Amino acid sequence: MKEFIKEYEELELGKIIKAPLLAKYTTYRVGGVASCMVFPKNIDAVVKTCRLIQKYHLPFKVLGKGSNVLFSDKRYTGIILKLDELNQVEFYENKVRVGAGFSLIKLSMLAAKHALTGLEFASGIPGTVGGAIFMNAGAYKSDMGYIVQTVKVLTPDFRIITLTNRELQFHYRSSFFQTHPGYICLEATLRLQKGKKEAIERVIKDRKERRKATQPLEYPCAGSVFRNPEGYEPVGKLIEDLGLKGLTKGGAEVSLKHANFIINKENASARDIHDLILFVKDAVEEHYQLKLTIEQEFVNFE
């Protein structure tokens, strides 16, 4: 790790933070210390950084806004790769070319200003463009798969290629990236539609109010914990009907406002959240004979 840090700094590839506390970079506000966190300054620096990571045989994890991930409380002996500097955005006609590190919420607001519709569903998703594409993030019966035209990708053998929407294999909360580890989203081109600015902004405002009323946004959390199972009622209703709203484990709680949210109510540990998620999952399976899919990624719990 020392050799990697030394060479990264010598090559001036971008900012580096040694021994960052991951709780500061995740929306659950939990997680242990990582060996280092790097912020490559451009796409070329990302490629060189990944070459260095391979050269020194180091584990790494690409992290966006930390909104769909749960790091353990243990030390992560690897590199956290942040693509925050890939934040360029360019609108032309009804399309937008945007870097993977750009905020999805900011992008939805910018699209509204350009009178472009199609991103309203994303106005409350606290992630990056790259993270949203990885997860095929969505809401209100829409998702990234409906609007992504192409994605510029770094392959595990350091080639930069462009994948089309069809090649990205978008399905409900899944994409090509989830089944092809080592591929990194660098930039995307989204296709939107012309609309009326006032109408788009009205939809965004209405949905913001609905989120405030129905989601526990006043506490650290990571959005919906489980995917809604096909052919059943929404998973929040299934959990609520089991009487699990308000159930706690240490400082973690099944939200009283929405049962498909687990919140860090009072200095929860990552283990508290992890164990509460698994308890709820097991309870649903036992009662309904239904296996839920966890949307959030567990990291470093082995």
C-alpha positions as CSV (number, residue, x, y, z in Angstrom):
1,M,0.0,0.0,0.0
2,K,2.9,2.4,0.8
3,E,4.3,1.8,-2.7
4,F,1.0,2.5,-4.3
5,I,0.5,5.8,-2.3
6,K,4.0,6.9,-3.1
7,E,3.6,6.3,-6.9
8,Y,0.1,7.8,-7.0
9,E,1.5,11.0,-5.4
10,E,4.6,11.1,-7.6
11,L,2.4,10.8,-10.8
12,E,0.2,13.6,-9.5
13,L,-3.0,11.7,-10.4
14,G,-5.2,13.6,-8.0
15,K,-6.1,14.1,-4.4
16,I,-5.6,11.3,-1.9
17,I,-6.8,10.8,1.6
18,K,-4.9,8.4,3.9
19,A,-6.9,6.4,6.4
20,P,-10.3,7.9,5.7
21,L,-13.2,7.1,8.0
22,L,-15.9,5.6,5.7
23,A,-18.7,6.7,8.0
24,K,-18.1,10.2,6.6
25,Y,-18.7,9.0,3.0
26,T,-21.8,6.8,3.4
27,T,-25.4,7.9,3.9
28,Y,-25.8,5.4,6.7
29,R,-23.0,7.3,8.5
30,V,-21.3,4.0,9.5
31,G,-18.1,2.2,8.4
32,G,-14.6,1.7,9.4
33,V,-11.3,3.1,8.2
34,A,-10.0,2.4,4.7
35,S,-6.3,2.3,3.7
36,C,-6.8,5.3,1.4
37,M,-9.2,7.1,-0.8
38,V,-8.2,8.5,-4.2
39,F,-9.8,11.1,-6.4
40,P,-8.3,10.8,-9.9
41,K,-8.4,14.2,-11.7
42,N,-9.7,13.0,-15.1
43,I,-10.3,9.9,-17.1
44,D,-6.7,9.4,-18.0
45,A,-5.8,9.5,-14.3
46,V,-8.5,6.9,-13.6
47,V,-6.9,4.6,-16.1
48,K,-3.4,5.1,-14.6
49,T,-4.8,4.7,-11.1
50,C,-6.4,1.4,-12.0
51,R,-3.1,0.2,-13.6
52,L,-1.4,1.0,-10.3
53,I,-4.0,-0.8,-8.3
54,Q,-3.4,-3.9,-10.5
55,K,0.4,-3.5,-10.4
56,Y,0.4,-3.7,-6.6
57,H,-2.4,-6.4,-6.4
58,L,-4.6,-4.3,-4.2
59,P,-8.4,-4.6,-3.6
60,F,-10.4,-1.5,-4.5
61,K,-14.0,-0.3,-4.4
62,V,-15.6,2.4,-6.5
63,L,-17.7,4.6,-4.3
64,G,-20.2,7.3,-5.4
65,K,-22.3,9.1,-2.7
66,G,-22.3,6.0,-0.5
67,S,-26.1,5.8,-0.7
68,N,-26.6,2.1,-1.5
69,V,-23.7,0.5,0.4
70,L,-23.0,-0.7,3.9
71,F,-19.4,-1.0,4.9
72,S,-18.5,-3.0,8.0
73,D,-16.9,-1.4,11.1
74,K,-13.7,-3.3,10.3
75,R,-10.7,-1.7,8.5
76,Y,-11.0,-2.0,4.7
77,T,-7.5,-2.9,3.6
78,G,-7.9,-1.5,0.1
79,I,-8.4,1.6,-2.0
80,I,-11.6,3.6,-2.2
81,L,-11.9,5.0,-5.7
82,K,-13.9,8.2,-5.9
83,L,-14.8,9.6,-9.4
84,D,-16.0,13.0,-8.1
85,E,-13.7,14.8,-10.6
86,L,-15.5,13.2,-13.5
87,N,-18.2,15.9,-13.1
88,Q,-18.4,17.5,-16.6
89,V,-21.9,18.0,-18.0
90,E,-22.9,19.2,-21.4
91,F,-26.5,19.6,-22.8
92,Y,-27.1,19.5,-26.5
93,E,-30.6,19.4,-28.1
94,N,-32.5,16.7,-26.0
95,K,-29.3,14.9,-24.8
96,V,-26.9,15.3,-22.0
97,R,-23.3,14.0,-21.7
98,V,-22.3,13.7,-18.1
99,G,-19.4,12.4,-16.0
100,A,-20.0,9.4,-13.7
101,G,-19.2,11.5,-10.6
102,F,-21.9,14.1,-11.2
103,S,-24.7,14.3,-8.7
104,L,-27.9,12.7,-10.0
105,I,-30.1,15.2,-8.0
106,K,-28.2,18.2,-9.5
107,L,-28.5,16.7,-13.0
108,S,-32.3,16.4,-12.6
109,M,-32.5,20.0,-11.6
110,L,-30.3,21.1,-14.5
111,A,-32.5,19.1,-16.9
112,A,-35.5,20.9,-15.6
113,K,-33.8,24.3,-16.2
114,H,-33.2,23.1,-19.8
115,A,-36.9,22.1,-20.1
116,L,-36.0,18.5,-20.6
117,T,-38.2,15.8,-19.1
118,G,-37.3,12.2,-18.2
119,L,-35.1,12.8,-15.1
120,E,-37.8,13.9,-12.7
121,F,-37.8,10.4,-11.0
122,A,-34.1,11.0,-10.0
123,S,-34.7,14.3,-8.2
124,G,-34.6,12.6,-4.8
125,I,-32.0,9.9,-5.4
126,P,-28.8,10.9,-3.5
127,G,-26.3,9.2,-5.7
128,T,-23.9,9.9,-8.6
129,V,-24.7,9.2,-12.3
130,G,-22.3,6.3,-12.3
131,G,-23.8,4.7,-9.1
132,A,-27.3,5.2,-10.5
133,I,-26.4,3.4,-13.7
134,F,-24.7,0.6,-11.8
135,M,-27.9,0.0,-9.7
136,N,-30.3,1.0,-12.5
137,A,-31.7,3.4,-9.9
138,G,-35.3,4.4,-10.3
139,A,-38.5,5.6,-8.7
140,Y,-42.1,6.4,-9.8
141,K,-42.1,3.6,-12.4
142,S,-39.1,4.9,-14.2
143,D,-35.3,4.2,-14.0
144,M,-32.0,4.9,-15.7
145,G,-32.6,2.2,-18.2
146,Y,-35.3,4.3,-19.9
147,I,-33.0,7.3,-20.5
148,V,-29.4,6.0,-20.8
149,Q,-28.3,5.9,-24.5
150,T,-24.6,5.0,-24.2
151,V,-22.0,4.7,-21.4
152,K,-18.2,5.1,-21.7
153,V,-16.6,2.3,-19.8
154,L,-13.2,1.3,-18.5
155,T,-12.7,-2.4,-18.9
156,P,-10.6,-4.6,-16.6
157,D,-7.8,-4.7,-19.3
158,F,-7.8,-0.9,-19.4
159,R,-9.6,-0.3,-22.7
160,I,-12.1,2.5,-22.9
161,I,-15.2,1.3,-24.8
162,T,-18.7,2.5,-25.4
163,L,-21.7,0.3,-24.5
164,T,-25.2,0.9,-25.8
165,N,-28.4,0.7,-23.8
166,R,-29.1,-2.8,-25.0
167,E,-25.5,-4.0,-24.1
168,L,-26.0,-2.5,-20.6
169,Q,-28.6,-5.1,-19.8
170,F,-30.8,-2.9,-17.7
171,H,-33.5,-4.7,-15.6
172,Y,-35.2,-3.9,-12.4
173,R,-32.4,-2.5,-10.1
174,S,-29.7,-4.3,-12.1
175,S,-27.3,-3.7,-14.9
176,F,-24.3,-5.1,-16.8
177,F,-22.0,-3.6,-14.2
178,Q,-23.4,-5.8,-11.4
179,T,-22.5,-9.0,-13.3
180,H,-19.2,-7.7,-14.7
181,P,-17.0,-6.7,-11.8
182,G,-14.0,-4.6,-12.8
183,Y,-15.9,-2.6,-15.4
184,I,-16.1,1.1,-14.4
185,C,-18.6,3.6,-15.7
186,L,-16.8,6.8,-16.7
187,E,-19.4,8.9,-18.6
188,A,-22.9,8.6,-19.9
189,T,-25.0,10.1,-22.6
190,L,-28.7,10.3,-21.6
191,R,-31.6,10.9,-24.0
192,L,-34.4,13.1,-22.6
193,Q,-37.5,14.7,-24.1
194,K,-38.4,18.3,-24.7
195,G,-41.0,19.5,-22.1
196,K,-42.2,22.6,-20.3
197,K,-40.0,23.9,-17.6
198,E,-42.8,24.9,-15.2
199,A,-44.5,21.5,-15.5
200,I,-41.2,19.6,-14.9
201,E,-40.4,21.8,-11.8
202,R,-43.9,21.3,-10.5
203,V,-43.5,17.5,-10.7
204,I,-40.1,17.7,-8.9
205,K,-41.6,19.8,-6.2
206,D,-44.6,17.5,-5.7
207,R,-42.4,14.5,-5.4
208,K,-40.1,16.2,-3.0
209,E,-43.0,16.9,-0.7
210,R,-44.2,13.2,-1.0
211,R,-40.8,12.0,-0.1
212,K,-40.6,14.2,3.0
213,A,-44.0,12.9,4.1
214,T,-43.3,9.2,3.5
215,Q,-39.6,8.6,4.0
216,P,-37.4,9.1,7.1
217,L,-35.1,11.6,5.5
218,E,-34.3,13.2,8.9
219,Y,-32.1,10.1,9.8
220,P,-29.1,8.6,8.1
221,C,-30.3,5.8,5.9
222,A,-29.6,4.3,2.5
223,G,-33.0,4.4,0.8
224,S,-35.2,1.3,0.3
225,V,-33.5,-1.8,1.8
226,F,-35.3,-4.5,-0.3
227,R,-36.6,-4.7,-3.8
228,N,-40.3,-4.9,-4.2
229,P,-41.1,-8.5,-5.1
230,E,-43.1,-9.2,-8.2
231,G,-46.7,-10.3,-7.6
232,Y,-46.8,-9.1,-4.0
233,E,-47.8,-6.0,-2.2
234,P,-44.9,-3.4,-1.7
235,V,-42.3,-4.9,0.6
236,G,-42.8,-2.0,3.1
237,K,-46.4,-3.2,3.6
238,L,-45.3,-6.8,4.0
239,I,-42.9,-5.8,6.8
240,E,-45.4,-3.5,8.5
241,D,-48.0,-6.3,8.5
242,L,-45.5,-8.4,10.4
243,G,-45.4,-5.8,13.2
244,L,-41.8,-5.0,12.6
245,K,-42.0,-1.2,12.3
246,G,-40.0,0.3,15.1
247,L,-38.0,-2.9,15.7
248,T,-34.5,-2.0,16.9
249,K,-31.0,-3.6,17.0
250,G,-28.6,-1.4,18.9
251,G,-28.9,2.1,17.3
252,A,-30.6,0.8,14.1
253,E,-34.3,0.9,13.7
254,V,-36.9,-0.2,11.1
255,S,-38.4,3.2,10.3
256,L,-41.8,4.0,11.8
257,K,-42.4,6.2,8.8
258,H,-41.7,3.5,6.1
259,A,-40.9,-0.1,7.0
260,N,-38.7,-0.6,3.9
261,F,-36.2,1.9,5.4
262,I,-33.7,1.1,8.1
263,I,-32.3,4.1,9.9
264,N,-29.3,4.9,11.9
265,K,-31.3,6.3,14.8
266,E,-28.8,6.6,17.5
267,N,-25.1,5.9,16.8
268,A,-25.8,2.5,15.2
269,S,-22.8,0.3,14.2
270,A,-22.6,-1.2,10.8
271,R,-23.2,-4.6,12.5
272,D,-26.4,-3.3,14.0
273,I,-27.8,-2.3,10.6
274,H,-26.5,-5.5,8.9
275,D,-28.1,-7.8,11.5
276,L,-31.4,-5.9,11.5
277,I,-31.6,-6.1,7.7
278,L,-31.0,-9.9,7.8
279,F,-33.5,-10.3,10.7
280,V,-36.2,-8.6,8.7
281,K,-35.3,-10.6,5.6
282,D,-35.5,-13.9,7.5
283,A,-38.9,-12.9,9.1
284,V,-40.4,-12.2,5.8
285,E,-39.2,-15.4,4.3
286,E,-40.5,-17.4,7.2
287,H,-43.9,-15.8,7.3
288,Y,-44.6,-15.4,3.5
289,Q,-42.2,-18.1,2.1
290,L,-40.8,-15.2,0.1
291,K,-37.1,-14.5,-0.4
292,L,-36.4,-10.8,-0.5
293,T,-33.5,-9.3,-2.5
294,I,-31.4,-6.8,-0.6
295,E,-30.8,-3.6,-2.7
296,Q,-27.9,-2.5,-0.5
297,E,-24.4,-3.9,-1.0
298,F,-22.6,-5.3,2.1
299,V,-18.8,-4.7,1.9
300,N,-16.1,-6.1,4.1
301,F,-18.3,-8.3,6.3
302,E,-16.5,-11.6,5.6
